[in-house]
Structure formats: structure tokens, C-alpha cells
Amino acid sequence: MALRREHGSLEPTTDSADLASIGVSALASHAAQAACFPAQQTYRIALLVNLAENAPPVHRRVVPPDVWAELDSIKSAEAYAEALRQAGHQVFMHEGDAYLAPWLDEIQPDICFNTCEGFGGDSREAQVPALLEMLGLRYTGPSPLAAAITHDKPTTKRILRYYGLPTPPFQVFYSPSDALRTSLRFPLFVKPAHEGTGMGVHNESVVFNERQLRDRVAWTVEAYQQPALVETYIAGRDLTCGLVGNGDDVHFFPINEVDFSGYPPDLLPIYGFVQKVELGCLYRNKCPAPLSERLARKVRQLTYQTFKVTGCRDFARVDFRLDDQGRLFILEINALPGITPSSDLTLMAQAEGWTHGELVRAVLNAALKRYGMLNE
């Protein structure tokens, strides 16, 4: 089925010596031309997308406005395709849907460039990678295991906690009547257990008493048909750090900080759906974020460690909160971060002079190198 347009092994370490062994300063200053080094050979690339205009109907009593927030527009998909064509590759685009397998068998791609978020299911980002694994095809981005782990925020946080990486204390609520652990103190933050792009994150996500908590959990569970993640609310600065590459060949982009001063004063300083999408035109940022070198190094170290312990590949973005005592907290890792022309990772790449096309090609080249297909 062609793309439609008519409708709108986990062996990590948290020892700082691990990162030092490859030199975090060297990684941070890794030359852009090395990360987006042009492939000497061109390939047949299957560009796999999930478009919002092709999303299936939603049959629920409560349908939140951000239900398809993670899906791409045809404009973004065409930007990915153009970036790949600029390197001389043949690009064939298809929706990541139930008709994907026979189409892939027909075109016989050398590698798949996967951007599929999935249309449903608690491991929806793992669906296309799992299919590609079954078909024995090469592809960019996370494996099914890494995609499933990172899409489920509680699972990610359990891994982070196991490896001693800082993340806010949390509890998973399956219903609003679940008992609140005595170790958790208000204010708390409530969000869907496995969503992204600020989905389900609004002013009401910050709760200050048990009644507000119960109400927000009830709404989240019903609206998103999944458990709610409740964690300690960390007031402070909103930071994110992105990278491209694998192993000891990783390039860190400048650390980004969200500047909330451009939003209406009635909005809390949280980077939710309203700020990201509905009021995206008011977005302001500081990139690179004004941090001491010691703190910036710590952010990069934690980003790299999180990338490793969750089994990510090729690229990722890690979100942080920095409190007023200078403590960093890992909120989540995005194993399949947005790379549209206006995504956070793109803005971070542009802050050091990259184009959107160079970012897309750097992700592809990271995968090509991983498969031994990049001639340097």
C-alpha cells in the first residue's frame, strides 16, 4: 500500500571512568564533518513514516487533543526524503502499517530509515523495528527491546534507578484508588506512562494534594488507556541533551534549555503539549544552555550513560531537570527523538551550524557505520 496523502544486549556501566575512557570533552567537540561524513556509496533506502493524516479513528469516550501528537506531517516526511536524496540515495517512502512487509519485499531496500511512532499499543515504537528484525532488514534507530524499554517511562526509570542514575522518585498508578506511597511528597507530577511529545502534560499535571492527584490519575488513565506515572515534581530548569553515533564515536550537540519567559504567565514552567505544539510559535530557548563546564560535562556524562543502559543506537535525546541546589534529574530518554525541521534535536544541531539535512544524514550514517556499510 503506497503512502497516502488524501487525508489530512544491555551491558552498561554508570562508572564515570567509562565515559572518561573515550573522553567526554573529545566527544563533545567531535567534528561535525565526522558525524555527518557523506557515505561513499549510495543505497536504496526505505523511508518509513507514520503520518497524522493516516491515523486510524479513535473510539473512546475521552479523546485528548494530543492523541496523535507524535505523528509526522507529509511536509516533515518529505524533508527527510530530500535530506537523504541530497546524499545521492534512492528513497522509497511508505507508511509503517499492516501493508509494510509485502512492500519491503517488493522494493528490497539496503537499509530502512525508521521514524515510525506507531498508531497504538503500549510498545508501539517497537512494532516496526520488530517487523524489520523478523524480515532480516537493516534499519536506523533503536532495536525492538530499546524502543519498548524507553517508550515505557516506568521501565526506563527502574533501569536508571538500578544503575544509580538520578531520576525523581515515582510510583505507577493503575487506577485513581491506588494507595499513594508514603515516601512520595507533594507536589507531584502526573503523566501517561508511555507517551511522548508532551502528551498528557498540562498545568493540571502538577498536583499539590491527594484530591488533585486522584482526579488527574483518573483523567490520564481514561484518556490515554494506560497507567499513570506519578513522580516527584522537580522545580527548576528544563534541559535536554542530544547525541548521534554509537560506541566511542558519539557526537554531542549543544545542551538546550527551554526559556519559558515567552509563554503566557498562567502556564506553569513545564514543557508540555501546549508549549510544544499549540504555542510552538512562542517557543524560546538557550542553546547552548548557560551552564558551567563542570555541569555541562555532567549532563553529557549522564546522557551517554542513559543511552548505554537503555540500549539505544544511532541517536537519542535525554531530558533533565536541574533544581535550585544544582542537582540533575533524568526525566526520560527519547530513543526515537523527533528530527523534523523544527524538532528540539534539530534546533540543537542548528545551534552549532548543522542543517536539518546534515542531521538526518548523520543518523543514517551512524546506522551505516554500525552495519559496516559506511566507507570512510
N, C-alpha and C positions, 0 to 999 in steps of 0.2 A: 504494500500500500504506500503510495507516494506521499510526501509531505503535503498536507492540505493548507490552503490559505483562505478558504472561503469563509471560515469562522474566525469573527474577531479572534610471618611467623613471629611472633611477638617476643623479642628478646632484648628488652630495653634496659637502660640504667638511668638513674637520676643523679649519679655522681657528677659533680661539676667537672671532674677531670675528663669525663667522656667528651664533653663539648670542647674543653681546652685542648684535647688531643688533636683536634682538627683546626683549632684556632678560631674562636668566635669573632675576633677582630678581622681575621682574614676572610671569614665567611661574610661578615657584614660589608666588607669592602670589595668583595668578589666582583670583578669587572662585568659590566652589563653585557659586553660583547661575548663573554664566555657563556653566560646563562642563555642568551638567545642566539648562540652560534648557528649560522644557517646550515641546514643539512646539505651535504654534498650530493645527495641522491634524492630524487623526488619520488613520492609514493601515492598510491591510491588510498585516500582517506575517507572513511565513513564518518560523517559528522552526525552524531546522534543527539537529538534535542527533544525537549518536551515543551510545546507551545501552549500558552494560556488559552489561545483561541481554539485549541483542540481538546481541552479538558472535558471530561465527561460530566453529565449533570449530577448535582449533589442532591440526594434525597434525605434530608434531615430536617428536624423541626427548627433547629437553630443553625443557620449558616453564617459564619463570621465573614466579614468583608474581605479578609485577607486569606481566604481558603486556598487561593491559587497564587499567592504572592511570590512563591519561589520559581514559578514557571517563566519561560522566556517569551519574548515577543519575536515576531518574524524579523524585525529590524535588528535585534541582537544576534539572532541566528545567522543572518546574512553578514553581519560584521565578523563573526567567527569564520565563516566560509571565505570571505575576502582576505582575511589575515593569512589563512592557510594557502590560498591561491597565490598570494604575493610571493611565497617561497617556491612557487612552481609546482605545487602538489595538485593532483586531481581530487576534487572534493565532490562527494555524493552525500546529499542530506536526506535524513529520514527521521520520522517521529519514533521515539522509543516506546513502541506499543506492541500489541499482540501479533502484529504482522512483520515484526522486525527480523526474525530468524530466516524466513524464506528470502527476504530481500537481501540480507547479508550473504546468503548462499549464492545468490544471483550475481552480485557485484564483486565478490571475492576481494575485500579490502586488504591492504597490507597492515593497516592499523586503524583503530576506531578512536575518534576524538569524542569522548563521552561527556556530555553536560546534563544528562537526564536526572531530574529530581524525582521522577515517578509521580503517578497520579493518586496512589493510595496504598495503605498498608504501613505498619509501624517500622518496616525496614525498606521503605520504597526506594531510597537511594541505592540500595544493594541489588535491586531487581535486574537492571540492565547489566551491571558487572557480572552477576551470577550467570546470566544468559551467555555473555561473551566468554566466560570461563568454560561453560559447557560446550560451546562451539569451538573452543580452542583458538580464539582470536585475541590478538594483542589490542590493548586499549590504554588510554590515559587515565590517570586518577586512581582513586582508592580501589582496593580489592573488595569483594563482597563482605568479607569479615570487617575490614576497616570502615567501610561505608555503614554497615549495620551498627557497629560499636559507636561511631561518632554521631550518628543520627539520633541515637537514644542517649539523651543527656545524662540520665542517672547512671547508665553503664559507664559512660566516659568518666563521670565523677568518681565512681567506685575505683576505676583503674588509677586515676590521678591520686586518690587517697591512698591506695595500696602502695604506690611508689613514692609517697611522701611529698607530692607536689601540692602546692597551696590552692585549695578551692573552697568556697563557702560551705559551711555545714548545711546539710539538706535532709529532706525526707520526701518520699514518694507517696502521694495521696491517690488512692484508687476510688475513693468516694468522699464526700464532704463530712461524713460521720467518723472518718478515721481519727484515732486519738493522736493529738499533737505531742511529739516527744518533748519531755521537759527540758531537754538540753537546748532546744531552739528558742530564741528570744525575739520578740518583735523589735523593730519592723521586719517583716518577712517579704519575700518576693515570690510570686506565683506565676508560672508559665507552663505551657504544654511540655510534656516530657520529650517529645520528638518532633520538633518543628524548627524552622529557621526563618531568616529574613524578618526578624522581629514579630513573627506571628504570635498572636495572643498576648503581646506585651503592650500594655497601655498604662495610664495613670493608676487605674484600679488594680494593677498587678502588685503595687506596693501596699501592703496591708499592715495595719497598726494594732489590730485587736482580733480576737477569735471570731467574732461575728463577720468581720470583713473577710477573714481567711476562709471561713466556711462558704460564704457567698461566692467568692472568687474561684475556689476549687470547684464548686458545683457548676458554675458557668463554664469553666475550662474543660471539665470532663464531658459535659454535654455538647459544647460547641465543637470540640475537636475529636471527640470519641476516643479519648486516650487518657492515661493518668496525668495528674498534675505534678510538676516538680516544684517543691516549696523549699526555698533556701534562704539563708540569712541575707538581708539586703545590705549591700556594701555601698555606702555613700562615698562618692569620690570621683576621680577622673576616669573616663572611659577610653581605654587604649586598645589598639589592635596591631598585631604584627604578622606580616605575611612572608612567605618564602616560596621559592621554586627550586627544584632539584631533588637529589637523593643522596644518601650516604654522606660522604665528606665533600661532596660537590654541591653545596647549597648556597643559594643567594638570598640574603635577607633584604627586603625592601625597607625603606624608612618607616619607622614606627608612626602610626597615625593616632591622633587624639581628636575625638568629637568635641566641637565647640558648640555648646547648647545655647549660647547667647543669641543666636539668630532665630530661635523658636519663640512662640508666644509664651509669656511668663506663667500662664496657667498649666503648662506642660512640665511634668517632672523631668529632671535630667537623666532620662533613660532612653536608650536608642532602640525604640520600638517601631512598630509598623507605621504609625502616624508620622514619626520623624523620618523614617527611611523612605517611605513611599508617598503618602498623601501630602506631606510637606517637604518633599525632597528638594524642592526649589529653594528652600530656606537653609539647606544644609551648609554648615561651615566646619572647617577642620583645620588642624595644625599638623602639618606634615613636612618635615619631621617634628614629632612632638617635642616640646621643650623639656627635656629630661637630662639629668646628669649622665655622664658617660657610664658611671657605675650602674645606675638604674637602667639605662638603655641596654647595657650588656646583660643585666639580669633578665630583662624582658626577652631578649633574643635567646638566652640560655633556656628559659622556661618554654619558649616557643619550640625550640629544637627538641627538647626532652618530651614535650607533649606530642609532637609529630612522631617521635620514635615509639613511645609506649602505646600509642593507638594504632600503629602500623600504617600510617599514611604514606602516600607516594606522590611524587612529581610536584605537588603544590599543596598549600594549605594556608589557613589564616586562623590565628588564635586570638580570642577576645579576653581582655583583662579589665579588672577594676583596681585602681590604686587609691587606697584610703588616705586619710589625712595624717596617718602615722607612717606613711611611706611603705606600707605593706602591699604586695601584689597578690591578687587573687585571680586564678584562671576561671573564667566563666564557661568557656566551651572552645572546642576546635571545630573548624569547618573544613572537612576533608574534601569537599567539593564546593569550594567558595565561588561566589559569583564572579564572572570575568566579563560582564557586559561592559560596554564603553563607559558606563557610569558607576560601576561597582567599586566597593571600597578597595579591593586589591588593585584594580586598575588605577585609581587615584593615587595609591601609594607608589605604584610603578612610575606613573607620570611625574611624581614629585622628584624623581631622580633622572628624568629625561627620557624615559621609555615611551613609546607609543603603545596604543592598545594592541596593534598587530604584533609588536615585539613581545608583549606579554603572552598572547595566545601561542605564538611560535615557541616561546621559551618552555611553556607547559608541554607542547608536543615534543620538543627536543629532549626534555627531561625523560619522557617515556621512551623515545627512540634510543637514547643512550642506555637506559635501563635494559632494553631488549637487545643491545648490541647492534643497533641499526644506524647509529649516527657516526658518520665518517668525519673525524675532526682533523 
